[in-house]
Amino acid sequence: MNAIVPVSAQSRSLAPSNFQEAMRFADMLSNSTMVPKDFQGKPANILVAVQWGAEVGLGPLQALQNIAIINGRPSIWGDAALALVQGHPAYESHQESIRGEGDAMAGVCRVKRRGSEWHEAVFTVEDAKKAGLWGKSGPWQQYPKRMLQLRARGFAIRDKFADALRGVITAEEAADMPADASRPVVELTATPVIAAQPWPMLDPNMNARNAKDARQWVQWCEAAVKKLENAEAVVAWRNEMQPHFEALEATDAAAVEKVQGAAQDKLDTLADQQGDAE
C-alpha cells in the first residue's frame, strides 16, 4: 500500500532546494512518460503543482499524482486529501457510510479531531439533484454511492481540518463546479508563477549565493506580467505574489521593487490602451 508521506518526514527527497533546481527538476519530469499525461511536456504546470503539493505536505512526485488544476483552481484527489488528514497530529478517527436507498440515499462522513466532538457531514441524493449532479454523465452515473461518499468526505474534512488542506478542495468537487468566468485565471504554460509560499531561495535568510536565483526570479516575474491581458489579472497576480514580496523584501528590496514596478507599468499601459479605445 502506498502511503502519503509528508515532505518533512521524508528521509530521502527529490524536492528542489532553490529556484534553479526547481526549474531543472520540472523540465526533466516533463520529458518523462512516467508522470501523468496532463503534465507531460508542461514543465511550468509541474512547477506549480509541486509547489501546491509542498504547501499541503506532499512530496514532488506525490503532488503530480494527486494535485489537479480544474477550472483554474488547485484541488486534490479525495483519497489523498483523506490521507493528509489522517497524517495530521490532531486526527483521531473517521467513519464513512451510505445511508438509505433510492432517493433517500445519502453519503455520510464523520471525523473526530483530537480533543473535539465528532463532526458529521451528509450529502444526499436531494443535494446532488439540487446541484445538477444526480444522473450526470460520468462517475455520477457509474459510481453514484462513491460520489455521494466523496462529497460528504470533502465537506467533513474541510470543516474540521482546514489547517491540513490549506483551503484546497477535493478534485471530485472541483470537477463538478462550473468555471468562474469572473475570476481571472493566469495561464502558466510557458511562464510559471509560484502560487503560494516561496521556494527556499526566497526566504528571509537569502544571501549572496542566491543572487543569481533572485535575478532569474525577477526575469520570470517580468515575463509573466507581460502575458497578462487585463487589469484584473494583473491585480490578482500581484496579490498571489505578495507572500514572495514580503519574504524577499528584507534581503533584496531592489528585486521586489523591480517586479512591483513591472506590474504597475503593465497596469499603466492597460489603462492607456483603454483610454485610447474610448
C-alpha positions as CSV (number, residue, x, y, z in Angstrom):
1,M,0.0,0.0,0.0
2,N,1.4,3.4,-1.0
3,A,1.2,5.8,1.9
4,I,1.1,9.6,1.6
5,V,4.2,10.8,3.5
6,P,4.6,14.4,4.5
7,V,7.6,16.2,3.0
8,S,9.1,16.8,6.4
9,A,9.1,13.1,7.1
10,Q,10.9,12.0,4.0
11,S,14.3,10.7,4.7
12,R,15.2,11.0,1.0
13,S,13.6,13.7,-1.0
14,L,13.9,14.9,-4.6
15,A,12.4,18.2,-3.6
16,P,14.4,21.1,-5.2
17,S,16.2,23.4,-2.8
18,N,16.2,26.6,-4.9
19,F,14.5,28.1,-7.9
20,Q,17.1,26.9,-10.5
21,E,16.9,23.4,-9.2
22,A,13.1,23.6,-9.3
23,M,13.2,24.6,-13.0
24,R,15.6,21.9,-14.0
25,F,13.6,19.4,-12.0
26,A,10.3,20.4,-13.7
27,D,11.9,20.3,-17.1
28,M,13.3,16.8,-16.5
29,L,10.0,15.4,-15.3
30,S,8.1,17.0,-18.2
31,N,10.1,14.8,-20.6
32,S,9.2,11.6,-18.7
33,T,6.5,9.2,-19.7
34,M,6.1,8.1,-16.1
35,V,4.3,11.3,-15.0
36,P,0.6,11.8,-15.6
37,K,-0.2,12.8,-19.2
38,D,-1.6,16.1,-18.2
39,F,1.9,17.1,-17.1
40,Q,4.0,15.7,-19.9
41,G,5.7,18.4,-21.9
42,K,4.4,21.1,-19.4
43,P,7.3,22.0,-17.0
44,A,5.5,25.1,-15.8
45,N,2.4,23.2,-14.7
46,I,4.7,20.7,-13.0
47,L,6.4,23.5,-11.1
48,V,3.1,24.9,-9.9
49,A,1.7,21.5,-8.9
50,V,4.9,20.6,-7.0
51,Q,4.7,23.9,-5.1
52,W,1.0,23.4,-4.2
53,G,1.9,19.9,-3.1
54,A,4.6,21.3,-0.8
55,E,2.0,23.6,0.8
56,V,-0.2,20.7,1.9
57,G,2.7,18.3,2.7
58,L,3.1,16.2,-0.4
59,G,6.4,15.3,-1.9
60,P,7.0,16.3,-5.6
61,L,6.0,13.0,-7.2
62,Q,3.1,12.6,-4.8
63,A,1.9,16.0,-5.8
64,L,2.0,15.2,-9.5
65,Q,-0.2,12.1,-8.8
66,N,-2.6,13.9,-6.5
67,I,-2.8,17.6,-7.4
68,A,-5.1,18.6,-10.2
69,I,-5.8,22.1,-11.6
70,I,-9.5,22.1,-12.5
71,N,-11.2,25.3,-13.8
72,G,-8.1,27.3,-12.9
73,R,-8.2,26.1,-9.2
74,P,-5.9,23.8,-7.4
75,S,-7.5,20.7,-6.0
76,I,-6.5,17.3,-4.5
77,W,-8.0,13.9,-5.2
78,G,-10.2,12.7,-2.3
79,D,-8.2,9.7,-1.2
80,A,-5.0,11.9,-1.0
81,A,-6.9,14.5,1.0
82,L,-8.1,11.9,3.5
83,A,-4.5,10.6,3.8
84,L,-3.2,14.1,4.6
85,V,-5.9,14.4,7.3
86,Q,-5.0,11.0,8.7
87,G,-1.4,12.1,8.9
88,H,-2.3,15.3,10.8
89,P,-1.3,15.2,14.5
90,A,-4.8,16.2,15.6
91,Y,-6.5,13.4,13.7
92,E,-8.2,10.8,15.9
93,S,-10.7,8.9,13.8
94,H,-13.2,9.0,10.9
95,Q,-16.1,6.9,9.8
96,E,-17.8,6.7,6.3
97,S,-21.1,5.1,5.3
98,I,-24.0,5.2,2.9
99,R,-27.5,5.6,4.5
100,G,-30.8,4.8,2.9
101,E,-31.8,3.7,-0.6
102,G,-33.1,5.3,-3.7
103,D,-33.9,8.9,-3.4
104,A,-33.4,8.7,0.4
105,M,-29.8,7.7,0.0
106,A,-27.0,9.8,1.5
107,G,-23.3,9.7,1.8
108,V,-22.1,10.2,5.4
109,C,-18.7,11.1,6.8
110,R,-17.9,11.6,10.5
111,V,-14.5,12.9,11.6
112,K,-13.1,13.4,15.0
113,R,-10.3,15.8,15.8
114,R,-8.4,15.2,19.0
115,G,-10.0,17.0,21.9
116,S,-13.2,17.7,19.9
117,E,-16.6,16.1,19.4
118,W,-17.5,14.0,16.4
119,H,-18.3,16.1,13.3
120,E,-20.7,14.7,10.7
121,A,-21.3,15.8,7.1
122,V,-24.1,14.4,5.0
123,F,-24.6,14.7,1.2
124,T,-27.9,13.4,0.0
125,V,-29.4,12.5,-3.4
126,E,-31.6,15.5,-3.0
127,D,-28.4,17.7,-2.5
128,A,-27.0,16.1,-5.7
129,K,-30.2,16.8,-7.6
130,K,-30.2,20.5,-6.5
131,A,-26.6,20.8,-7.6
132,G,-27.4,19.2,-11.0
133,L,-25.2,16.3,-10.3
134,W,-27.5,13.3,-9.9
135,G,-27.6,11.4,-13.2
136,K,-24.8,13.5,-14.7
137,S,-22.7,11.5,-17.2
138,G,-19.5,10.1,-15.9
139,P,-18.8,9.0,-12.3
140,W,-22.2,10.2,-11.0
141,Q,-23.9,7.6,-13.3
142,Q,-21.2,4.9,-12.9
143,Y,-20.5,5.2,-9.1
144,P,-23.3,7.2,-7.5
145,K,-22.7,5.9,-4.0
146,R,-19.0,6.6,-4.2
147,M,-19.6,10.1,-5.4
148,L,-22.0,10.8,-2.5
149,Q,-19.5,9.4,-0.1
150,L,-16.6,11.5,-1.5
151,R,-18.7,14.7,-1.5
152,A,-19.6,14.1,2.2
153,R,-15.9,13.4,2.9
154,G,-14.8,16.6,1.3
155,F,-17.2,18.7,3.4
156,A,-16.3,16.9,6.6
157,I,-12.5,17.1,6.4
158,R,-12.6,20.7,5.1
159,D,-14.8,21.7,8.1
160,K,-12.5,20.2,10.7
161,F,-9.1,20.0,9.1
162,A,-8.8,23.2,7.1
163,D,-5.2,23.6,8.5
164,A,-4.3,20.3,6.9
165,L,-5.7,21.0,3.5
166,R,-4.9,24.8,3.4
167,G,-8.1,25.7,1.6
168,V,-7.6,23.2,-1.3
169,I,-10.8,21.5,-2.2
170,T,-11.2,17.9,-3.5
171,A,-10.8,17.3,-7.2
172,E,-14.1,15.5,-7.3
173,E,-15.9,18.6,-6.1
174,A,-13.8,20.9,-8.3
175,A,-14.8,18.9,-11.4
176,D,-18.4,19.5,-10.7
177,M,-18.1,23.2,-10.3
178,P,-18.7,25.5,-13.3
179,A,-15.8,27.6,-14.5
180,D,-15.9,31.0,-12.9
181,A,-15.7,33.4,-15.8
182,S,-15.5,36.4,-13.4
183,R,-12.3,35.1,-11.8
184,P,-9.2,35.9,-13.7
185,V,-7.1,32.8,-14.5
186,V,-3.5,33.2,-15.3
187,E,-2.3,30.6,-17.7
188,L,1.0,29.1,-16.7
189,T,2.0,27.1,-19.8
190,A,5.2,29.0,-20.5
191,T,5.9,31.3,-17.6
192,P,5.5,29.7,-14.2
193,V,4.5,31.7,-11.3
194,I,4.8,30.0,-7.9
195,A,1.3,30.3,-6.3
196,A,1.9,30.2,-2.5
197,Q,4.8,30.4,-0.2
198,P,8.2,30.9,-1.8
199,W,10.9,28.3,-2.6
200,P,13.8,28.3,-0.1
201,M,15.8,30.7,-2.2
202,L,13.1,33.4,-1.4
203,D,13.2,33.1,2.3
204,P,14.4,35.9,4.6
205,N,17.8,34.2,5.0
206,M,18.7,34.6,1.4
207,N,22.3,35.5,0.9
208,A,24.8,36.4,-1.9
209,R,24.9,32.9,-3.1
210,N,21.3,33.1,-4.1
211,A,21.7,36.4,-6.1
212,K,21.7,34.6,-9.4
213,D,18.5,32.8,-8.5
214,A,16.9,36.1,-7.4
215,R,17.8,37.7,-10.8
216,Q,16.2,34.8,-12.6
217,W,13.1,35.1,-10.4
218,V,12.8,38.7,-11.4
219,Q,13.1,37.8,-15.1
220,W,10.4,35.2,-14.8
221,C,8.1,37.6,-13.0
222,E,8.6,40.3,-15.6
223,A,7.8,37.8,-18.4
224,A,4.7,36.7,-16.5
225,V,3.4,40.2,-16.1
226,K,3.8,40.9,-19.8
227,K,1.5,38.0,-20.7
228,L,-1.4,39.3,-18.5
229,E,-4.2,40.7,-20.7
230,N,-6.3,42.9,-18.4
231,A,-6.0,44.9,-15.1
232,E,-8.0,42.3,-13.1
233,A,-5.5,39.6,-14.0
234,V,-2.5,41.9,-13.0
235,V,-4.1,42.7,-9.7
236,A,-4.9,39.0,-9.0
237,W,-1.3,38.0,-9.9
238,R,0.2,40.7,-7.7
239,N,-2.0,39.6,-4.8
240,E,-0.9,36.0,-5.2
241,M,2.8,37.1,-5.3
242,Q,2.5,39.2,-2.1
243,P,3.9,36.4,0.2
244,H,7.0,36.3,-2.1
245,F,7.4,40.1,-1.9
246,E,7.2,40.0,1.9
247,A,9.7,37.2,2.2
248,L,12.3,38.8,-0.1
249,E,11.9,42.4,0.9
250,A,14.4,42.3,3.8
251,T,17.2,40.8,1.8
252,D,16.6,42.1,-1.7
253,A,14.2,45.0,-1.7
254,A,15.5,46.0,-5.2
255,A,14.3,42.8,-6.7
256,V,10.9,43.3,-5.1
257,E,10.7,46.9,-6.3
258,K,11.6,45.9,-9.8
259,V,8.9,43.2,-10.0
260,Q,6.2,45.5,-8.4
261,G,7.3,48.2,-10.8
262,A,6.8,45.9,-13.8
263,A,3.3,45.1,-12.5
264,Q,2.5,48.8,-12.1
265,D,3.9,49.6,-15.6
266,K,1.6,46.9,-17.0
267,L,-1.4,48.5,-15.3
268,D,-0.5,51.9,-16.6
269,T,-0.1,50.5,-20.2
270,L,-3.5,48.8,-19.9
271,A,-5.1,52.0,-18.6
272,D,-3.6,54.0,-21.5
273,Q,-4.9,51.4,-24.0
274,Q,-8.3,51.6,-22.5
275,G,-8.3,55.4,-22.7
276,D,-7.2,55.3,-26.4
277,A,-10.0,52.8,-27.2
278,E,-12.6,55.1,-25.6
